[in-house]
Amino acid sequence: MAGHHNLPLKQDPALAKFNAVYVNRHKYFRWTGRTARITFAYMVAFPALITYISYTQDGKYDYRGKRKGDSLLA
């Protein structure tokens, strides 16, 4: 009959180690210059760039669809 067995397959030690590090990643994190730059880029620079582009393009284009009676040339 079907049931829960302890370990029906042999585990790969490298995969088990990778999984343990992945699950406990927060325990091994350290601030370095590289992680600080990446964090700054994703949490400050990228949102600021998107905000700047959004505000410069705001109202620049008219996306209202043409309605009955509207000229297609204008």
mmCIF file of the N, C-alpha and C atoms, coordinates in Angstrom:
data_MODEL
# 
_entry.id   MODEL 
# 
loop_
_atom_site.group_PDB 
_atom_site.id 
_atom_site.type_symbol 
_atom_site.label_atom_id 
_atom_site.label_alt_id 
_atom_site.label_comp_id 
_atom_site.label_asym_id 
_atom_site.label_entity_id 
_atom_site.label_seq_id 
_atom_site.pdbx_PDB_ins_code 
_atom_site.Cartn_x 
_atom_site.Cartn_y 
_atom_site.Cartn_z 
_atom_site.occupancy 
_atom_site.B_iso_or_equiv 
_atom_site.pdbx_formal_charge 
_atom_site.auth_seq_id 
_atom_site.auth_comp_id 
_atom_site.auth_asym_id 
_atom_site.auth_atom_id 
_atom_site.pdbx_PDB_model_num 
ATOM 1   N N  . MET A 1 1  ? 0.826   -1.178 0.000   1.00 0.00 ? 1  MET A N  1 
ATOM 2   C CA . MET A 1 1  ? 0.000   0.000  0.000   1.00 0.00 ? 1  MET A CA 1 
ATOM 3   C C  . MET A 1 1  ? 0.875   1.247  0.000   1.00 0.00 ? 1  MET A C  1 
ATOM 4   N N  . ALA A 1 2  ? 0.286   2.312  -0.482  1.00 0.00 ? 2  ALA A N  1 
ATOM 5   C CA . ALA A 1 2  ? 1.016   3.580  -0.508  1.00 0.00 ? 2  ALA A CA 1 
ATOM 6   C C  . ALA A 1 2  ? 1.138   4.109  0.910   1.00 0.00 ? 2  ALA A C  1 
ATOM 7   N N  . GLY A 1 3  ? 2.263   4.698  1.174   1.00 0.00 ? 3  GLY A N  1 
ATOM 8   C CA . GLY A 1 3  ? 2.482   5.252  2.507   1.00 0.00 ? 3  GLY A CA 1 
ATOM 9   C C  . GLY A 1 3  ? 3.648   6.208  2.480   1.00 0.00 ? 3  GLY A C  1 
ATOM 10  N N  . HIS A 1 4  ? 3.875   6.843  3.583   1.00 0.00 ? 4  HIS A N  1 
ATOM 11  C CA . HIS A 1 4  ? 4.986   7.780  3.692   1.00 0.00 ? 4  HIS A CA 1 
ATOM 12  C C  . HIS A 1 4  ? 6.210   7.020  4.171   1.00 0.00 ? 4  HIS A C  1 
ATOM 13  N N  . HIS A 1 5  ? 7.192   6.977  3.329   1.00 0.00 ? 5  HIS A N  1 
ATOM 14  C CA . HIS A 1 5  ? 8.436   6.329  3.696   1.00 0.00 ? 5  HIS A CA 1 
ATOM 15  C C  . HIS A 1 5  ? 9.432   7.403  4.105   1.00 0.00 ? 5  HIS A C  1 
ATOM 16  N N  . ASN A 1 6  ? 10.416  7.020  4.873   1.00 0.00 ? 6  ASN A N  1 
ATOM 17  C CA . ASN A 1 6  ? 11.380  8.018  5.352   1.00 0.00 ? 6  ASN A CA 1 
ATOM 18  C C  . ASN A 1 6  ? 12.117  8.661  4.189   1.00 0.00 ? 6  ASN A C  1 
ATOM 19  N N  . LEU A 1 7  ? 12.927  7.915  3.484   1.00 0.00 ? 7  LEU A N  1 
ATOM 20  C CA . LEU A 1 7  ? 13.640  8.435  2.331   1.00 0.00 ? 7  LEU A CA 1 
ATOM 21  C C  . LEU A 1 7  ? 13.607  7.388  1.224   1.00 0.00 ? 7  LEU A C  1 
ATOM 22  N N  . PRO A 1 8  ? 12.620  7.435  0.359   1.00 0.00 ? 8  PRO A N  1 
ATOM 23  C CA . PRO A 1 8  ? 12.536  6.417  -0.684  1.00 0.00 ? 8  PRO A CA 1 
ATOM 24  C C  . PRO A 1 8  ? 13.652  6.537  -1.717  1.00 0.00 ? 8  PRO A C  1 
ATOM 25  N N  . LEU A 1 9  ? 14.202  7.729  -1.885  1.00 0.00 ? 9  LEU A N  1 
ATOM 26  C CA . LEU A 1 9  ? 15.285  7.939  -2.833  1.00 0.00 ? 9  LEU A CA 1 
ATOM 27  C C  . LEU A 1 9  ? 16.527  8.402  -2.097  1.00 0.00 ? 9  LEU A C  1 
ATOM 28  N N  . LYS A 1 10 ? 17.673  8.085  -2.661  1.00 0.00 ? 10 LYS A N  1 
ATOM 29  C CA . LYS A 1 10 ? 18.921  8.535  -2.064  1.00 0.00 ? 10 LYS A CA 1 
ATOM 30  C C  . LYS A 1 10 ? 19.118  10.011 -2.384  1.00 0.00 ? 10 LYS A C  1 
ATOM 31  N N  . GLN A 1 11 ? 19.447  10.791 -1.366  1.00 0.00 ? 11 GLN A N  1 
ATOM 32  C CA . GLN A 1 11 ? 19.610  12.223 -1.554  1.00 0.00 ? 11 GLN A CA 1 
ATOM 33  C C  . GLN A 1 11 ? 21.011  12.558 -2.029  1.00 0.00 ? 11 GLN A C  1 
ATOM 34  N N  . ASP A 1 12 ? 21.086  13.564 -2.882  1.00 0.00 ? 12 ASP A N  1 
ATOM 35  C CA . ASP A 1 12 ? 22.369  14.066 -3.353  1.00 0.00 ? 12 ASP A CA 1 
ATOM 36  C C  . ASP A 1 12 ? 22.924  15.006 -2.279  1.00 0.00 ? 12 ASP A C  1 
ATOM 37  N N  . PRO A 1 13 ? 24.126  14.750 -1.754  1.00 0.00 ? 13 PRO A N  1 
ATOM 38  C CA . PRO A 1 13 ? 24.659  15.596 -0.677  1.00 0.00 ? 13 PRO A CA 1 
ATOM 39  C C  . PRO A 1 13 ? 24.854  17.052 -1.100  1.00 0.00 ? 13 PRO A C  1 
ATOM 40  N N  . ALA A 1 14 ? 25.251  17.295 -2.337  1.00 0.00 ? 14 ALA A N  1 
ATOM 41  C CA . ALA A 1 14 ? 25.449  18.667 -2.798  1.00 0.00 ? 14 ALA A CA 1 
ATOM 42  C C  . ALA A 1 14 ? 24.112  19.414 -2.852  1.00 0.00 ? 14 ALA A C  1 
ATOM 43  N N  . LEU A 1 15 ? 23.061  18.737 -3.292  1.00 0.00 ? 15 LEU A N  1 
ATOM 44  C CA . LEU A 1 15 ? 21.750  19.363 -3.353  1.00 0.00 ? 15 LEU A CA 1 
ATOM 45  C C  . LEU A 1 15 ? 21.198  19.617 -1.948  1.00 0.00 ? 15 LEU A C  1 
ATOM 46  N N  . ALA A 1 16 ? 21.438  18.697 -1.034  1.00 0.00 ? 16 ALA A N  1 
ATOM 47  C CA . ALA A 1 16 ? 20.994  18.896 0.345   1.00 0.00 ? 16 ALA A CA 1 
ATOM 48  C C  . ALA A 1 16 ? 21.719  20.074 0.984   1.00 0.00 ? 16 ALA A C  1 
ATOM 49  N N  . LYS A 1 17 ? 23.009  20.219 0.701   1.00 0.00 ? 17 LYS A N  1 
ATOM 50  C CA . LYS A 1 17 ? 23.777  21.346 1.234   1.00 0.00 ? 17 LYS A CA 1 
ATOM 51  C C  . LYS A 1 17 ? 23.287  22.663 0.637   1.00 0.00 ? 17 LYS A C  1 
ATOM 52  N N  . PHE A 1 18 ? 23.052  22.676 -0.674  1.00 0.00 ? 18 PHE A N  1 
ATOM 53  C CA . PHE A 1 18 ? 22.530  23.874 -1.325  1.00 0.00 ? 18 PHE A CA 1 
ATOM 54  C C  . PHE A 1 18 ? 21.190  24.265 -0.724  1.00 0.00 ? 18 PHE A C  1 
ATOM 55  N N  . ASN A 1 19 ? 20.320  23.297 -0.502  1.00 0.00 ? 19 ASN A N  1 
ATOM 56  C CA . ASN A 1 19 ? 19.013  23.587 0.075   1.00 0.00 ? 19 ASN A CA 1 
ATOM 57  C C  . ASN A 1 19 ? 19.149  24.153 1.480   1.00 0.00 ? 19 ASN A C  1 
ATOM 58  N N  . ALA A 1 20 ? 20.068  23.621 2.268   1.00 0.00 ? 20 ALA A N  1 
ATOM 59  C CA . ALA A 1 20 ? 20.260  24.122 3.628   1.00 0.00 ? 20 ALA A CA 1 
ATOM 60  C C  . ALA A 1 20 ? 20.750  25.569 3.616   1.00 0.00 ? 20 ALA A C  1 
ATOM 61  N N  . VAL A 1 21 ? 21.653  25.885 2.707   1.00 0.00 ? 21 VAL A N  1 
ATOM 62  C CA . VAL A 1 21 ? 22.156  27.260 2.607   1.00 0.00 ? 21 VAL A CA 1 
ATOM 63  C C  . VAL A 1 21 ? 21.056  28.184 2.084   1.00 0.00 ? 21 VAL A C  1 
ATOM 64  N N  . TYR A 1 22 ? 20.262  27.706 1.134   1.00 0.00 ? 22 TYR A N  1 
ATOM 65  C CA . TYR A 1 22 ? 19.184  28.514 0.565   1.00 0.00 ? 22 TYR A CA 1 
ATOM 66  C C  . TYR A 1 22 ? 18.136  28.856 1.620   1.00 0.00 ? 22 TYR A C  1 
ATOM 67  N N  . VAL A 1 23 ? 17.779  27.882 2.436   1.00 0.00 ? 23 VAL A N  1 
ATOM 68  C CA . VAL A 1 23 ? 16.768  28.099 3.465   1.00 0.00 ? 23 VAL A CA 1 
ATOM 69  C C  . VAL A 1 23 ? 17.290  29.046 4.544   1.00 0.00 ? 23 VAL A C  1 
ATOM 70  N N  . ASN A 1 24 ? 18.567  28.951 4.867   1.00 0.00 ? 24 ASN A N  1 
ATOM 71  C CA . ASN A 1 24 ? 19.155  29.772 5.927   1.00 0.00 ? 24 ASN A CA 1 
ATOM 72  C C  . ASN A 1 24 ? 19.987  30.927 5.379   1.00 0.00 ? 24 ASN A C  1 
ATOM 73  N N  . ARG A 1 25 ? 19.620  31.425 4.218   1.00 0.00 ? 25 ARG A N  1 
ATOM 74  C CA . ARG A 1 25 ? 20.403  32.488 3.576   1.00 0.00 ? 25 ARG A CA 1 
ATOM 75  C C  . ARG A 1 25 ? 20.508  33.731 4.449   1.00 0.00 ? 25 ARG A C  1 
ATOM 76  N N  . HIS A 1 26 ? 19.460  34.066 5.163   1.00 0.00 ? 26 HIS A N  1 
ATOM 77  C CA . HIS A 1 26 ? 19.481  35.267 5.995   1.00 0.00 ? 26 HIS A CA 1 
ATOM 78  C C  . HIS A 1 26 ? 20.525  35.177 7.112   1.00 0.00 ? 26 HIS A C  1 
ATOM 79  N N  . LYS A 1 27 ? 20.912  33.977 7.487   1.00 0.00 ? 27 LYS A N  1 
ATOM 80  C CA . LYS A 1 27 ? 21.913  33.819 8.546   1.00 0.00 ? 27 LYS A CA 1 
ATOM 81  C C  . LYS A 1 27 ? 23.328  34.084 8.035   1.00 0.00 ? 27 LYS A C  1 
ATOM 82  N N  . TYR A 1 28 ? 23.537  33.933 6.737   1.00 0.00 ? 28 TYR A N  1 
ATOM 83  C CA . TYR A 1 28 ? 24.870  34.060 6.172   1.00 0.00 ? 28 TYR A CA 1 
ATOM 84  C C  . TYR A 1 28 ? 25.085  35.363 5.408   1.00 0.00 ? 28 TYR A C  1 
ATOM 85  N N  . PHE A 1 29 ? 24.078  36.247 5.395   1.00 0.00 ? 29 PHE A N  1 
ATOM 86  C CA . PHE A 1 29 ? 24.184  37.485 4.623   1.00 0.00 ? 29 PHE A CA 1 
ATOM 87  C C  . PHE A 1 29 ? 25.123  38.465 5.318   1.00 0.00 ? 29 PHE A C  1 
ATOM 88  N N  . ARG A 1 30 ? 25.948  39.129 4.515   1.00 0.00 ? 30 ARG A N  1 
ATOM 89  C CA . ARG A 1 30 ? 26.814  40.192 5.017   1.00 0.00 ? 30 ARG A CA 1 
ATOM 90  C C  . ARG A 1 30 ? 26.750  41.366 4.068   1.00 0.00 ? 30 ARG A C  1 
ATOM 91  N N  . TRP A 1 31 ? 26.803  42.556 4.657   1.00 0.00 ? 31 TRP A N  1 
ATOM 92  C CA . TRP A 1 31 ? 26.856  43.759 3.843   1.00 0.00 ? 31 TRP A CA 1 
ATOM 93  C C  . TRP A 1 31 ? 28.266  43.950 3.333   1.00 0.00 ? 31 TRP A C  1 
ATOM 94  N N  . THR A 1 32 ? 28.401  43.978 2.021   1.00 0.00 ? 32 THR A N  1 
ATOM 95  C CA . THR A 1 32 ? 29.674  44.276 1.382   1.00 0.00 ? 32 THR A CA 1 
ATOM 96  C C  . THR A 1 32 ? 29.419  45.428 0.414   1.00 0.00 ? 32 THR A C  1 
ATOM 97  N N  . GLY A 1 33 ? 30.463  45.891 -0.213  1.00 0.00 ? 33 GLY A N  1 
ATOM 98  C CA . GLY A 1 33 ? 30.282  46.956 -1.192  1.00 0.00 ? 33 GLY A CA 1 
ATOM 99  C C  . GLY A 1 33 ? 29.383  46.535 -2.328  1.00 0.00 ? 33 GLY A C  1 
ATOM 100 N N  . ARG A 1 34 ? 29.526  45.295 -2.760  1.00 0.00 ? 34 ARG A N  1 
ATOM 101 C CA . ARG A 1 34 ? 28.722  44.787 -3.872  1.00 0.00 ? 34 ARG A CA 1 
ATOM 102 C C  . ARG A 1 34 ? 27.246  44.691 -3.482  1.00 0.00 ? 34 ARG A C  1 
ATOM 103 N N  . THR A 1 35 ? 26.948  44.132 -2.313  1.00 0.00 ? 35 THR A N  1 
ATOM 104 C CA . THR A 1 35 ? 25.546  44.005 -1.911  1.00 0.00 ? 35 THR A CA 1 
ATOM 105 C C  . THR A 1 35 ? 24.933  45.371 -1.647  1.00 0.00 ? 35 THR A C  1 
ATOM 106 N N  . ALA A 1 36 ? 25.727  46.321 -1.159  1.00 0.00 ? 36 ALA A N  1 
ATOM 107 C CA . ALA A 1 36 ? 25.211  47.671 -0.931  1.00 0.00 ? 36 ALA A CA 1 
ATOM 108 C C  . ALA A 1 36 ? 24.863  48.345 -2.257  1.00 0.00 ? 36 ALA A C  1 
ATOM 109 N N  . ARG A 1 37 ? 25.714  48.189 -3.268  1.00 0.00 ? 37 ARG A N  1 
ATOM 110 C CA . ARG A 1 37 ? 25.434  48.779 -4.581  1.00 0.00 ? 37 ARG A CA 1 
ATOM 111 C C  . ARG A 1 37 ? 24.193  48.158 -5.214  1.00 0.00 ? 37 ARG A C  1 
ATOM 112 N N  . ILE A 1 38 ? 24.084  46.850 -5.136  1.00 0.00 ? 38 ILE A N  1 
ATOM 113 C CA . ILE A 1 38 ? 22.915  46.175 -5.708  1.00 0.00 ? 38 ILE A CA 1 
ATOM 114 C C  . ILE A 1 38 ? 21.640  46.611 -4.997  1.00 0.00 ? 38 ILE A C  1 
ATOM 115 N N  . THR A 1 39 ? 21.694  46.692 -3.669  1.00 0.00 ? 39 THR A N  1 
ATOM 116 C CA . THR A 1 39 ? 20.532  47.118 -2.896  1.00 0.00 ? 39 THR A CA 1 
ATOM 117 C C  . THR A 1 39 ? 20.153  48.548 -3.244  1.00 0.00 ? 39 THR A C  1 
ATOM 118 N N  . PHE A 1 40 ? 21.149  49.427 -3.352  1.00 0.00 ? 40 PHE A N  1 
ATOM 119 C CA . PHE A 1 40 ? 20.867  50.821 -3.718  1.00 0.00 ? 40 PHE A CA 1 
ATOM 120 C C  . PHE A 1 40 ? 20.240  50.891 -5.109  1.00 0.00 ? 40 PHE A C  1 
ATOM 121 N N  . ALA A 1 41 ? 20.762  50.103 -6.035  1.00 0.00 ? 41 ALA A N  1 
ATOM 122 C CA . ALA A 1 41 ? 20.247  50.135 -7.403  1.00 0.00 ? 41 ALA A CA 1 
ATOM 123 C C  . ALA A 1 41 ? 18.790  49.704 -7.455  1.00 0.00 ? 41 ALA A C  1 
ATOM 124 N N  . TYR A 1 42 ? 18.433  48.656 -6.733  1.00 0.00 ? 42 TYR A N  1 
ATOM 125 C CA . TYR A 1 42 ? 17.068  48.134 -6.813  1.00 0.00 ? 42 TYR A CA 1 
ATOM 126 C C  . TYR A 1 42 ? 16.088  48.850 -5.900  1.00 0.00 ? 42 TYR A C  1 
ATOM 127 N N  . MET A 1 43 ? 16.549  49.472 -4.836  1.00 0.00 ? 43 MET A N  1 
ATOM 128 C CA . MET A 1 43 ? 15.626  50.096 -3.891  1.00 0.00 ? 43 MET A CA 1 
ATOM 129 C C  . MET A 1 43 ? 15.566  51.614 -4.016  1.00 0.00 ? 43 MET A C  1 
ATOM 130 N N  . VAL A 1 44 ? 16.545  52.235 -4.678  1.00 0.00 ? 44 VAL A N  1 
ATOM 131 C CA . VAL A 1 44 ? 16.541  53.692 -4.808  1.00 0.00 ? 44 VAL A CA 1 
ATOM 132 C C  . VAL A 1 44 ? 16.628  54.113 -6.275  1.00 0.00 ? 44 VAL A C  1 
ATOM 133 N N  . ALA A 1 45 ? 17.666  53.687 -6.966  1.00 0.00 ? 45 ALA A N  1 
ATOM 134 C CA . ALA A 1 45 ? 17.925  54.186 -8.314  1.00 0.00 ? 45 ALA A CA 1 
ATOM 135 C C  . ALA A 1 45 ? 16.842  53.757 -9.309  1.00 0.00 ? 45 ALA A C  1 
ATOM 136 N N  . PHE A 1 46 ? 16.482  52.491 -9.335  1.00 0.00 ? 46 PHE A N  1 
ATOM 137 C CA . PHE A 1 46 ? 15.485  52.009 -10.289 1.00 0.00 ? 46 PHE A CA 1 
ATOM 138 C C  . PHE A 1 46 ? 14.113  52.648 -10.056 1.00 0.00 ? 46 PHE A C  1 
ATOM 139 N N  . PRO A 1 47 ? 13.587  52.686 -8.814  1.00 0.00 ? 47 PRO A N  1 
ATOM 140 C CA . PRO A 1 47 ? 12.304  53.371 -8.615  1.00 0.00 ? 47 PRO A CA 1 
ATOM 141 C C  . PRO A 1 47 ? 12.375  54.865 -8.946  1.00 0.00 ? 47 PRO A C  1 
ATOM 142 N N  . ALA A 1 48 ? 13.525  55.511 -8.662  1.00 0.00 ? 48 ALA A N  1 
ATOM 143 C CA . ALA A 1 48 ? 13.658  56.929 -8.998  1.00 0.00 ? 48 ALA A CA 1 
ATOM 144 C C  . ALA A 1 48 ? 13.639  57.123 -10.504 1.00 0.00 ? 48 ALA A C  1 
ATOM 145 N N  . LEU A 1 49 ? 14.278  56.240 -11.249 1.00 0.00 ? 49 LEU A N  1 
ATOM 146 C CA . LEU A 1 49 ? 14.278  56.318 -12.705 1.00 0.00 ? 49 LEU A CA 1 
ATOM 147 C C  . LEU A 1 49 ? 12.868  56.137 -13.264 1.00 0.00 ? 49 LEU A C  1 
ATOM 148 N N  . ILE A 1 50 ? 12.151  55.162 -12.761 1.00 0.00 ? 50 ILE A N  1 
ATOM 149 C CA . ILE A 1 50 ? 10.772  54.925 -13.215 1.00 0.00 ? 50 ILE A CA 1 
ATOM 150 C C  . ILE A 1 50 ? 9.891   56.130 -12.880 1.00 0.00 ? 50 ILE A C  1 
ATOM 151 N N  . THR A 1 51 ? 10.065  56.705 -11.694 1.00 0.00 ? 51 THR A N  1 
ATOM 152 C CA . THR A 1 51 ? 9.291   57.880 -11.298 1.00 0.00 ? 51 THR A CA 1 
ATOM 153 C C  . THR A 1 51 ? 9.603   59.064 -12.202 1.00 0.00 ? 51 THR A C  1 
ATOM 154 N N  . TYR A 1 52 ? 10.879  59.286 -12.494 1.00 0.00 ? 52 TYR A N  1 
ATOM 155 C CA . TYR A 1 52 ? 11.282  60.392 -13.366 1.00 0.00 ? 52 TYR A CA 1 
ATOM 156 C C  . TYR A 1 52 ? 10.677  60.233 -14.762 1.00 0.00 ? 52 TYR A C  1 
ATOM 157 N N  . ILE A 1 53 ? 10.778  59.040 -15.312 1.00 0.00 ? 53 ILE A N  1 
ATOM 158 C CA . ILE A 1 53 ? 10.216  58.790 -16.643 1.00 0.00 ? 53 ILE A CA 1 
ATOM 159 C C  . ILE A 1 53 ? 8.702   58.989 -16.630 1.00 0.00 ? 53 ILE A C  1 
ATOM 160 N N  . SER A 1 54 ? 8.045   58.527 -15.578 1.00 0.00 ? 54 SER A N  1 
ATOM 161 C CA . SER A 1 54 ? 6.591   58.659 -15.486 1.00 0.00 ? 54 SER A CA 1 
ATOM 162 C C  . SER A 1 54 ? 6.165   60.121 -15.443 1.00 0.00 ? 54 SER A C  1 
ATOM 163 N N  . TYR A 1 55 ? 6.859   60.925 -14.631 1.00 0.00 ? 55 TYR A N  1 
ATOM 164 C CA . TYR A 1 55 ? 6.481   62.328 -14.521 1.00 0.00 ? 55 TYR A CA 1 
ATOM 165 C C  . TYR A 1 55 ? 6.818   63.121 -15.780 1.00 0.00 ? 55 TYR A C  1 
ATOM 166 N N  . THR A 1 56 ? 7.891   62.767 -16.480 1.00 0.00 ? 56 THR A N  1 
ATOM 167 C CA . THR A 1 56 ? 8.204   63.502 -17.706 1.00 0.00 ? 56 THR A CA 1 
ATOM 168 C C  . THR A 1 56 ? 7.252   63.131 -18.841 1.00 0.00 ? 56 THR A C  1 
ATOM 169 N N  . GLN A 1 57 ? 6.693   61.940 -18.833 1.00 0.00 ? 57 GLN A N  1 
ATOM 170 C CA . GLN A 1 57 ? 5.790   61.500 -19.893 1.00 0.00 ? 57 GLN A CA 1 
ATOM 171 C C  . GLN A 1 57 ? 4.323   61.757 -19.561 1.00 0.00 ? 57 GLN A C  1 
ATOM 172 N N  . ASP A 1 58 ? 4.026   62.209 -18.355 1.00 0.00 ? 58 ASP A N  1 
ATOM 173 C CA . ASP A 1 58 ? 2.648   62.390 -17.918 1.00 0.00 ? 58 ASP A CA 1 
ATOM 174 C C  . ASP A 1 58 ? 1.945   63.457 -18.754 1.00 0.00 ? 58 ASP A C  1 
ATOM 175 N N  . GLY A 1 59 ? 0.845   63.107 -19.367 1.00 0.00 ? 59 GLY A N  1 
ATOM 176 C CA . GLY A 1 59 ? 0.056   64.031 -20.159 1.00 0.00 ? 59 GLY A CA 1 
ATOM 177 C C  . GLY A 1 59 ? 0.617   64.306 -21.542 1.00 0.00 ? 59 GLY A C  1 
ATOM 178 N N  . LYS A 1 60 ? 1.667   63.657 -21.922 1.00 0.00 ? 60 LYS A N  1 
ATOM 179 C CA . LYS A 1 60 ? 2.301   63.909 -23.210 1.00 0.00 ? 60 LYS A CA 1 
ATOM 180 C C  . LYS A 1 60 ? 1.521   63.260 -24.356 1.00 0.00 ? 60 LYS A C  1 
ATOM 181 N N  . TYR A 1 61 ? 0.876   62.173 -24.088 1.00 0.00 ? 61 TYR A N  1 
ATOM 182 C CA . TYR A 1 61 ? 0.166   61.436 -25.126 1.00 0.00 ? 61 TYR A CA 1 
ATOM 183 C C  . TYR A 1 61 ? -1.319  61.349 -24.781 1.00 0.00 ? 61 TYR A C  1 
ATOM 184 N N  . ASP A 1 62 ? -2.148  61.376 -25.806 1.00 0.00 ? 62 ASP A N  1 
ATOM 185 C CA . ASP A 1 62 ? -3.591  61.247 -25.615 1.00 0.00 ? 62 ASP A CA 1 
ATOM 186 C C  . ASP A 1 62 ? -3.993  59.836 -26.045 1.00 0.00 ? 62 ASP A C  1 
ATOM 187 N N  . TYR A 1 63 ? -4.330  59.032 -25.074 1.00 0.00 ? 63 TYR A N  1 
ATOM 188 C CA . TYR A 1 63 ? -4.675  57.644 -25.365 1.00 0.00 ? 63 TYR A CA 1 
ATOM 189 C C  . TYR A 1 63 ? -6.184  57.413 -25.468 1.00 0.00 ? 63 TYR A C  1 
ATOM 190 N N  . ARG A 1 64 ? -6.973  58.492 -25.468 1.00 0.00 ? 64 ARG A N  1 
ATOM 191 C CA . ARG A 1 64 ? -8.414  58.315 -25.565 1.00 0.00 ? 64 ARG A CA 1 
ATOM 192 C C  . ARG A 1 64 ? -8.752  57.769 -26.938 1.00 0.00 ? 64 ARG A C  1 
ATOM 193 N N  . GLY A 1 65 ? -9.582  56.771 -26.958 1.00 0.00 ? 65 GLY A N  1 
ATOM 194 C CA . GLY A 1 65 ? -9.980  56.175 -28.226 1.00 0.00 ? 65 GLY A CA 1 
ATOM 195 C C  . GLY A 1 65 ? -10.911 57.089 -29.015 1.00 0.00 ? 65 GLY A C  1 
ATOM 196 N N  . LYS A 1 66 ? -10.948 56.899 -30.308 1.00 0.00 ? 66 LYS A N  1 
ATOM 197 C CA . LYS A 1 66 ? -11.844 57.675 -31.168 1.00 0.00 ? 66 LYS A CA 1 
ATOM 198 C C  . LYS A 1 66 ? -13.279 57.197 -30.949 1.00 0.00 ? 66 LYS A C  1 
ATOM 199 N N  . ARG A 1 67 ? -14.189 58.150 -30.923 1.00 0.00 ? 67 ARG A N  1 
ATOM 200 C CA . ARG A 1 67 ? -15.589 57.825 -30.708 1.00 0.00 ? 67 ARG A CA 1 
ATOM 201 C C  . ARG A 1 67 ? -16.383 58.175 -31.969 1.00 0.00 ? 67 ARG A C  1 
ATOM 202 N N  . LYS A 1 68 ? -17.614 57.767 -31.970 1.00 0.00 ? 68 LYS A N  1 
ATOM 203 C CA . LYS A 1 68 ? -18.470 58.002 -33.123 1.00 0.00 ? 68 LYS A CA 1 
ATOM 204 C C  . LYS A 1 68 ? -18.572 59.510 -33.372 1.00 0.00 ? 68 LYS A C  1 
ATOM 205 N N  . GLY A 1 69 ? -18.262 59.909 -34.577 1.00 0.00 ? 69 GLY A N  1 
ATOM 206 C CA . GLY A 1 69 ? -18.331 61.332 -34.931 1.00 0.00 ? 69 GLY A CA 1 
ATOM 207 C C  . GLY A 1 69 ? -16.981 62.022 -34.866 1.00 0.00 ? 69 GLY A C  1 
ATOM 208 N N  . ASP A 1 70 ? -15.961 61.423 -34.245 1.00 0.00 ? 70 ASP A N  1 
ATOM 209 C CA . ASP A 1 70 ? -14.622 62.024 -34.175 1.00 0.00 ? 70 ASP A CA 1 
ATOM 210 C C  . ASP A 1 70 ? -13.899 61.829 -35.504 1.00 0.00 ? 70 ASP A C  1 
ATOM 211 N N  . SER A 1 71 ? -13.085 62.805 -35.858 1.00 0.00 ? 71 SER A N  1 
ATOM 212 C CA . SER A 1 71 ? -12.309 62.710 -37.074 1.00 0.00 ? 71 SER A CA 1 
ATOM 213 C C  . SER A 1 71 ? -11.141 61.750 -36.858 1.00 0.00 ? 71 SER A C  1 
ATOM 214 N N  . LEU A 1 72 ? -10.854 60.939 -37.832 1.00 0.00 ? 72 LEU A N  1 
ATOM 215 C CA . LEU A 1 72 ? -9.728  60.021 -37.723 1.00 0.00 ? 72 LEU A CA 1 
ATOM 216 C C  . LEU A 1 72 ? -8.396  60.681 -38.057 1.00 0.00 ? 72 LEU A C  1 
ATOM 217 N N  . LEU A 1 73 ? -8.435  61.895 -38.596 1.00 0.00 ? 73 LEU A N  1 
ATOM 218 C CA . LEU A 1 73 ? -7.213  62.577 -38.995 1.00 0.00 ? 73 LEU A CA 1 
ATOM 219 C C  . LEU A 1 73 ? -6.578  63.356 -37.841 1.00 0.00 ? 73 LEU A C  1 
ATOM 220 N N  . ALA A 1 74 ? -7.345  63.768 -36.880 1.00 0.00 ? 74 ALA A N  1 
ATOM 221 C CA . ALA A 1 74 ? -6.789  64.590 -35.809 1.00 0.00 ? 74 ALA A CA 1 
ATOM 222 C C  . ALA A 1 74 ? -6.319  63.772 -34.633 1.00 0.00 ? 74 ALA A C  1 
# 
